[in-house]
Amino acid sequence: MHPRPLRTTLAVCAIALTTAGLLSACSNSSDEASPTAGPDTGSPSSSSAFPVTIEHAFGQTVVPAKPTRIVVAGYTEQDTVLALGVIPVGVTEWYGEQPYATWPWAQAALGDAQPEVLSNVGDGFETEKIAALEPDLIIATNAGLTADTYDTLSDIAPTLAQSDTSTAYFEPWDVQAEKIGRALGQKTEVDALIDDVNQKFADAAAAHPEFAGKNAIFLQNAFYEGKAIAYQDGLSTDFLTKLGFTIPDDIDAYVPADGSAQASIPMENLSVLNVADVLIWGTEGPSDRAQLEKEAVYNALEPVQDGNLVFTDGVTAGAIYFTSVLSLPYVIDKLTPALTEALGGTAATITS
């Protein structure tokens, strides 16, 4: 199994990259799926908001009227669309082979709808399938767009891109959400969703003052090519820092010079993790933990010996990797009690 992509090569079939956990095999859900157009949410401002002009890395996109046939060409944006009460006609599979590329924290919002499931691996976007869905908006803020692929998708329909070329994948979740909300004519609604998530974090932090200032490090679920993959401050670590934790800069020495990927720590330098008050391992099943425990250098770590450990399950790891308005509340609910246990010296295992 290989690390999942976060800021590197997301577009590789169900396994290969460098960013968050492991990609499972790519899946192109059934051709029989019957896409349904997104319903009008009834927002009094939704229709009057148009036309909307949104700036991004490749210029501007004008959304002339309230979109009703939305294709999500990125890996995680369906969460925000669904949270706003809109059902996309097409979604893109990242990993996990969840029904209609929709994970448990978002399934209630999807309901019985069956959007077309697209793939973005190997040769890239399935432009013919996207065009066949007759979208009036393509959302690709987390899709690794280049100028060329942006032009290709824009020839099909107005396309929403990332804010900057340096954030082709996983720009801040609230930045993505805000742009998507405006494109759907639901700025007020998306602002409320963002505020709700931030308030949930604030409430959890206030309820757990023991988190404040403690060093926490989140790592992928295994060692890859003799290295541990850890997330440095600012790289999808909001789920820890908003709870009050600090991401120690000791691991920054193992981050690529351009900051394009996570810290990659050689096994012989694994003792750098001893600076952590708690280690969170993005394990996806019991076998992942068993693999870690086979390594003597892992067992010698102080947080391991002291029980300052959290092991996730696959769904919670996925929620951390998605980092969306729907997945983050799930992360808070699952992770907060586990972190309390781990800081108390009892290794915690999260189950869904």
Beta strands, then each sheet from edge to edge (+ up, - down):
strand 1: 52-56
strand 2: 59-63
strand 3: 70-72
strand 4: 90-92
strand 5: 116-118
strand 6: 120-121
strand 7: 124-125
strand 8: 137-139
strand 9: 159-160
strand 10: 216-224
strand 11: 227-230
strand 12: 263-266
strand 13: 278-282
strand 14: 309-311
strand 15: 348-349
sheet 1: 1+ 2-
sheet 2: 3+ 8+ 9+
sheet 3: 4+ 5+
sheet 4: 6+ 7-
sheet 5: 12+ 11- 10+ 13+ 14+ 15+
end
